[in-house]
Amino acid sequence: MTGPSPRPVAGLLLAAGAGRRFGGPKALAQLDGEPLVLRALRTLAAAGCDPVRVVVGASADQVRALLPDPAQTVTAEDWATGMGASLRAGLASLRRTEHTEHTEHTDQPVAALVHLVDLPWVGPDIIARVTAHASAETVARAAYDGVPGHPVLLGRRWWGEVAGAARGDRGARDWLATRADLALIECGDLGSGRDVDRPGDLAGPA
């Protein structure tokens, strides 16, 4: 397993969706007796992400009540407009932290690792392999057998640009499509980047 980057990398977990096709918020769904939001939070922590912020929206109070530290949550007030709203809220929270916490510059996150709550088979080793490439200039994402997927790693330099471009359900997709410097980090040997779209998908990757 590749170790985490020596510079701090923030974890940004997007868990605000209502899960309309799924039948309810995916953050609350359980796999092996564990809510997906806690599984993803544990994964980010195990990979060394610090701080970790959980963006909530639908059923925010229920999701927040599950977390060991409810102060980790960021509420996307306009979450219903799509993933872009969650990404904007999460990055805004990290940027506020950067300017208000009384810490040395070297202790501030150099990049943000954007993870989705409905990817239960993305383990800490995948997160760590991606964050090993972290710098303030990084634009990278995991790939599975050459197909781009999640998580996505965004260097601090780009947070403002990404937030400004995030719209609807596309999140950072349109912004990433413009980047000739986007690095794909192959992770297919470590696990599956398949998401959970319907309850039956929790049975496991095909």
PyMOL commands that set and color helices and strands:
alter all, ss='L'
color gray80, all
select helices_A, chain A and resi 26-28+36-46+60-66+70-72+79-81+83-100+105-107+124-131+156-165+168-170+173-177+199-203
alter helices_A, ss='H'
color red, helices_A
select strands_A, chain A and resi 9-14+30-31+34-35+52-56+73-75+111-116+139-144+147-155+183-186
alter strands_A, ss='S'
color yellow, strands_A
deselect
rebuild
show_as cartoon
